[in-house]
């Protein structure tokens, strides 16, 4: 059995359902875990930090799909991505699509958009601009091509003095793939994107938060 030194877990679609309701069984289970638990999300820093407090896990959060990291609740955001690249890409895309921006003023490393346009066509239009467009399942994100949850996890692991292969990670969507690749063990919940399931070491029988509980039980971090 894999022995996890730390856990990284996604929020939307993993700890929550499609209506973004937090699974209380998963919250209760995570509070019993004795190794560090880090939230890794496409959400902004203030949301992630509030969620961490509410759930009762570590103050360390990976936000904006890896573009921002924070180690202390009252600390400073560490920005790992270049939002200027994303703005240049947006200026190109605005000539072809009508957008609805989400949390633009609060995002420090990326641009978040409503899922109401052809993402594959958009990807072609910004090819070679040093950005990528990621589907979190809840929104589209224009991010610096150098940014991912995986790279942020490597950054966090180094700062904590933990081998990234000592992390077990739990997620549901495309933006979790790189995190699965750098961690020691990746668990996809049942409702996960098929691309994520392909790189996962385990797929849980149940979706979202109930799947998180099953993942923690499999890892031996909580009792059956």
Helices and strands as residue ranges (DSSP letters): E 6-9, H 24-32, E 36-40, H 45-55, E 61-63, G 64-66, E 68-70, E 78-79, H 83-93, E 101-102, G 104-106, E 110-113, H 119-125, E 131-135, E 140-144, H 149-160, G 164-166, E 167-171, G 174-176, H 177-182, E 185-188, H 194-199, E 202-203, H 208-218
